[in-house]
Amino acid sequence: MVECHYDAAWRIRHEPGCHCGAKPVGDESLDFSLSAYHARSCSRQRLAMIDANLNPNTQESVPSPDQIETAGVQVTERDIVFDCPKCGGELAIDMDGTGMEVNCAHCGNALTVPEYHGPSLQFLQAATSKLAKAIQAARNASPKKFRFEGRTRDDLNRRQNELQRALRESQTQLTEIKGHIHHATIQLHRYQLKLEVIQERQSELKAELDALIQALDQK
């Protein structure tokens, strides 16, 4: 019998053939593969290696941002984190589980998985902390020395190609992140303007309410 996985982080992972009572809502047909679950297990196995890279005293290269963000993080960017409406227990399920009916890992009551609205606060806080730690470690690390004595020309040429390919990938990621920052900056400005409009509206409503109360007192 294939069963859902419940871990210490109260995560529910629905898998094909599961008999926990989870089922699609309506006529939905969702494919719940094991890849995400296995990827997370492999990520945890790599935790020691990645954390070593975050240590200021290590001589290893700084990992990629994606490796840093996921190192040791129990909740991933794809997870929907929500509370059981019956018992209030915290649950997390992959975004592919949107709309599914599952049984709460705490109380066993049936519930419907809410929609995915982007990375959860838990993930953003943990990932931000990891990235800040990696930056500090890189800044505190001693200057690296690269030695190529004793290596053949073929080895050097191969390493040169690897470095050039890594630089191209890094540049692509850099351009992508700058685009995200630009978009987020515009979005932030939009939210700030909406906030000001709401505050103005709130002030107007309060002023009208005060005037109304004063008018009632004079009756």
C-alpha positions as CSV (number, residue, x, y, z in Angstrom):
1,M,0.0,0.0,0.0
2,V,1.3,3.4,-0.9
3,E,0.7,6.0,1.7
4,C,1.1,9.7,2.1
5,H,4.3,10.9,3.9
6,Y,4.0,12.9,7.1
7,D,7.3,14.3,8.4
8,A,8.3,16.3,11.5
9,A,7.4,19.5,9.7
10,W,3.8,18.3,9.4
11,R,4.1,18.0,5.6
12,I,1.5,16.0,3.7
13,R,2.8,14.6,0.4
14,H,0.0,12.8,-1.6
15,E,1.3,10.1,-3.9
16,P,-0.3,7.8,-6.5
17,G,-2.1,4.9,-5.0
18,C,-2.5,6.5,-1.6
19,H,-5.3,5.2,0.5
20,C,-5.4,8.1,2.9
21,G,-8.7,9.5,1.5
22,A,-7.2,12.2,-0.6
23,K,-9.1,12.7,-3.8
24,P,-9.4,15.4,-6.5
25,V,-12.3,17.9,-6.2
26,G,-14.8,17.6,-9.1
27,D,-13.4,16.1,-12.2
28,E,-9.8,17.2,-11.7
29,S,-7.1,14.7,-12.6
30,L,-3.8,15.6,-11.0
31,D,-0.6,13.8,-11.4
32,F,1.3,13.6,-8.1
33,S,4.7,12.2,-8.9
34,L,7.3,11.2,-6.4
35,S,10.0,13.5,-8.0
36,A,9.4,16.4,-5.6
37,Y,9.5,14.1,-2.6
38,H,12.7,12.4,-3.7
39,A,14.3,15.7,-4.6
40,R,13.6,17.0,-1.1
41,S,15.2,13.9,0.4
42,C,18.3,14.3,-1.8
43,S,18.4,17.9,-0.8
44,R,18.5,17.0,2.8
45,Q,21.3,14.5,2.2
46,R,23.3,17.3,0.5
47,L,22.8,19.5,3.5
48,A,26.1,18.8,5.2
49,M,28.0,19.4,2.0
50,I,26.2,22.7,1.3
51,D,26.4,23.9,4.9
52,A,30.1,23.3,4.7
53,N,30.3,25.7,1.8
54,L,28.5,28.3,3.9
55,N,31.2,28.1,6.5
56,P,33.6,31.1,6.4
57,N,36.6,28.8,7.1
58,T,36.0,26.5,4.1
59,Q,38.0,26.7,0.9
60,E,35.1,25.4,-1.3
61,S,33.3,27.6,-3.8
62,V,30.2,29.4,-2.8
63,P,27.1,27.3,-3.8
64,S,24.5,28.6,-6.3
65,P,21.6,30.7,-4.8
66,D,19.2,27.9,-5.4
67,Q,21.4,25.5,-3.4
68,I,21.7,28.0,-0.6
69,E,18.0,28.7,-0.4
70,T,17.0,25.1,-0.2
71,A,19.8,23.9,2.2
72,G,18.1,22.5,5.3
73,V,14.8,24.4,4.6
74,Q,11.9,22.1,5.5
75,V,9.4,24.1,3.5
76,T,10.1,24.6,-0.2
77,E,9.2,27.4,-2.5
78,R,6.5,25.2,-4.1
79,D,4.8,24.3,-0.8
80,I,1.4,25.7,0.2
81,V,1.5,26.2,4.0
82,F,-1.9,26.5,5.7
83,D,-3.7,25.7,9.0
84,C,-6.3,23.0,9.4
85,P,-9.7,24.7,9.8
86,K,-10.7,22.1,12.4
87,C,-7.8,21.9,14.8
88,G,-5.5,24.7,13.7
89,G,-2.5,22.4,13.0
90,E,0.0,23.7,10.5
91,L,0.2,21.7,7.2
92,A,2.3,21.9,4.0
93,I,1.6,20.4,0.7
94,D,3.1,20.8,-2.8
95,M,1.4,23.3,-5.0
96,D,0.2,20.5,-7.3
97,G,-2.1,19.6,-4.4
98,T,-4.2,22.7,-4.9
99,G,-7.9,21.8,-4.6
100,M,-7.3,18.3,-3.3
101,E,-9.2,16.8,-0.4
102,V,-6.9,15.3,2.2
103,N,-7.1,14.2,5.8
104,C,-5.4,16.4,8.4
105,A,-2.2,14.8,9.7
106,H,-3.2,16.1,13.2
107,C,-6.9,15.5,13.7
108,G,-7.7,13.3,10.7
109,N,-10.6,15.5,9.5
110,A,-11.0,16.0,5.8
111,L,-10.0,19.4,4.4
112,T,-9.5,21.0,1.0
113,V,-6.0,22.3,0.1
114,P,-6.2,26.1,-0.6
115,E,-4.8,27.7,-3.8
116,Y,-1.1,28.5,-4.2
117,H,-0.3,32.2,-3.9
118,G,3.4,32.2,-4.1
119,P,6.2,31.2,-1.7
120,S,5.1,31.0,1.9
121,L,6.4,33.4,4.6
122,Q,8.1,30.5,6.3
123,F,10.1,29.7,3.2
124,L,11.0,33.4,2.4
125,Q,12.3,33.9,6.0
126,A,14.4,30.8,6.0
127,A,15.8,31.3,2.5
128,T,16.6,34.9,3.2
129,S,18.5,33.9,6.3
130,K,20.5,31.4,4.3
131,L,21.4,33.8,1.6
132,A,22.5,36.5,4.1
133,K,24.7,33.9,5.8
134,A,26.3,32.9,2.5
135,I,27.1,36.5,1.6
136,Q,28.7,37.1,5.0
137,A,30.7,33.9,4.7
138,A,32.0,34.9,1.2
139,R,33.0,38.3,2.4
140,N,34.8,37.0,5.4
141,A,36.7,34.2,3.5
142,S,40.4,34.6,2.7
143,P,41.3,35.4,-0.9
144,K,41.4,32.1,-2.8
145,K,44.6,30.9,-4.5
146,F,44.3,28.8,-7.7
147,R,47.1,26.5,-8.6
148,F,47.4,24.6,-11.8
149,E,50.8,23.0,-11.5
150,G,51.1,19.4,-12.6
151,R,47.9,19.5,-14.7
152,T,48.0,18.6,-18.4
153,R,47.0,21.0,-21.1
154,D,43.9,19.0,-21.8
155,D,42.9,19.3,-18.2
156,L,43.5,23.0,-18.3
157,N,41.5,23.4,-21.5
158,R,38.7,21.4,-20.1
159,R,38.6,23.5,-16.9
160,Q,38.7,26.6,-19.1
161,N,35.6,25.5,-20.9
162,E,33.8,24.7,-17.7
163,L,34.6,28.1,-16.2
164,Q,33.4,29.9,-19.4
165,R,30.2,27.9,-19.4
166,A,29.7,28.6,-15.7
167,L,30.2,32.3,-16.3
168,R,27.7,32.4,-19.1
169,E,25.1,30.6,-16.9
170,S,25.9,33.1,-14.1
171,Q,25.4,36.0,-16.4
172,T,22.1,34.6,-17.5
173,Q,21.0,34.3,-13.9
174,L,22.2,37.8,-13.1
175,T,20.1,39.2,-16.0
176,E,17.1,37.3,-14.8
177,I,17.5,38.4,-11.2
178,K,17.9,42.0,-12.3
179,G,14.6,41.7,-14.2
180,H,12.9,40.3,-11.1
181,I,14.2,43.2,-9.1
182,H,13.0,45.7,-11.6
183,H,9.5,44.1,-11.7
184,A,9.4,43.9,-7.9
185,T,10.4,47.6,-7.5
186,I,7.5,48.6,-9.8
187,Q,5.2,46.3,-7.8
188,L,6.4,47.8,-4.5
189,H,5.8,51.3,-5.7
190,R,2.3,50.3,-6.8
191,Y,1.6,48.8,-3.4
192,Q,2.9,52.0,-1.7
193,L,0.5,54.1,-3.8
194,K,-2.4,51.8,-3.0
195,L,-1.5,52.0,0.7
196,E,-1.6,55.8,0.5
197,V,-5.0,55.7,-1.2
198,I,-6.4,53.4,1.5
199,Q,-5.0,55.6,4.2
200,E,-6.6,58.7,2.7
201,R,-9.9,56.8,2.4
202,Q,-9.6,55.7,6.0
203,S,-9.0,59.2,7.2
204,E,-12.0,60.4,5.2
205,L,-14.2,57.6,6.7
206,K,-13.0,58.4,10.2
207,A,-13.7,62.1,9.7
208,E,-17.2,61.4,8.4
209,L,-17.8,59.1,11.4
210,D,-16.7,61.7,13.9
211,A,-18.9,64.3,12.2
212,L,-21.8,61.8,12.3
213,I,-21.3,61.1,16.0
214,Q,-21.1,64.8,16.8
215,A,-24.4,65.3,14.9
216,L,-26.0,62.5,16.8
217,D,-24.9,64.0,20.1
218,Q,-26.6,67.3,19.2
219,K,-29.9,65.6,18.6
